Amino acid sequence: MSPIKGKLEPYFETGTEGVIWSVYEDGKEGYDGLHILKKGDNLTIFQPENPGIVIWEGNIDLEYERNYRPYPMNPQYGQQAVHGRWVHGFQRDVVPEDWGIWFFKHYPCELKKTE
């Protein structure tokens, strides 16, 4: 499969119960352009001001413990959060706040999906 060029997308809608880390493919519309990150996918993230400079590259390996917060109205349960939003996982080798900024600011990227 050829690489997918696009922008990072913090995808969410009713029923997702938080952000699902995704890539939105250049030149596509609607759900046709949405690619949800899966374990093992290879992602390269570029600087927005200079897309020739790589700021992070690696295989997706999300963990689900850092930044865990109890739900305000149901504190026996909870979820991860960053920048005031509920999310599903963080890349293991990236600071959660950095990971969130890259997605919320839609940094340019290239995605190679696992087969």
Buried (B, 14 or more C-beta within 10 A) or exposed (E): EEEBBBBBBBBBEEEEEBBBBBBBBEEEEEEEBBBEBEEEBBBBBBEBEEEEEEBBEBBBEBEEEEBEEEEEEEEEEEBBBBBEBBBBBBBEEBEBEBBBBBBBEBBBBBBBBEE
